[in-house]
Amino acid sequence: MFTDLAEANVIRIALMVAAAAVAVFTDARERRIPNALTLPVVIAGLGIGAASAGLGGLVMALVGCLTGGLLFLLPAAKLGWGMGDLKLAAAVGAVGGPAFVLWMGLYAMAAGGLFAVVWLAWQGQFARVAGGMQRDLRSRQAPLARSGLSIPYAVPIAAGMAIALLVSPGLPG
């Protein structure tokens, strides 16, 4: 057991920051977030939850893991986002808990929209993708993710996590 909840939260923050840094590096370089990163983080999150608050802490870590995964399930299933993004969000949820991962998800989605615009402009593809979205909207279709471009979404997830750490309540305690 931890001597107090503050000690557990310092470990939680350090673990999330380290995991996000590795995820950003691997996603930017290889366009993947490896299971060798996300699975140990999930296990550590469950362990920290149990060690800091017993069975209740373990349950909160499990709920956080499920919440994080569910936040990214639809984009992964329908929009072609990588499963690594989903697993990273689940891992952050296991460590930070359900309230934290909801805030992280909100900020990550906002950061992701901004990052996508910057990424498309940097790649010289903004006009082409915006034109395709405009055609979809004129034909009364939901915009389809068919540009063939991918962004390293670990970057917006890390940004959302950092913003949530700075401004949002939510770590267990």
Secondary structure by P-SEA (a helix, b strand, c coil): ccccaaaaaaaaaaaaaaaaaaaaaaaaaccccccccaaaaaaaaaaaaaaaccaaaaaaaaaaaaaaaaaaccccccccccaaaaaaaaaaaaaccaaaaaaaaaaaaaaaaaaaaaaaaaaccaaaaaaaaaaaaaacccccccccccccaaaaaaaaaaaaacccccccc
